[in-house]
Amino acid sequence: MDINVGDILEMKKPHPCKCKTFLVLRVGMDFKLQCENCKHQFMISRKRAEKNIKNVISQKEDQTEDQTEVQTEVQTQDQTEDLIEN
C-alpha cells in the first residue's frame, strides 16, 4: 500500500473523539498519525495501520501541482532579474 506523508487516511474504527480521518506525519516501519478533529498524535505499527485503513485520500497530487506553479514563478522571476542585470 502506497502511503505518503501528508496523506489523509480514513480508518475503519474511529478515534475516541469519534473522528475517522487521520493525517500522516511520518512513514516507515511505524506511522505517526494525527487525528483531524482533536489533533492528537500517536504512533501505530505499519501492519496494524494498513489492516485498519478504509480509504486513502492522497494529498500528493495537489501538492505537486502547487509546487510546479511556484517553481515556474520563481524561474520567471530569476530570468527577469538576469535580464535586468545584463
Secondary structure by P-SEA (a helix, b strand, c coil): ccccccbbbbbcccccccccbbbbcccccccbbbbccccccccccaaaaaaaccccccaaaaaaaaaaaaaaaaaaaaaaaaaaac
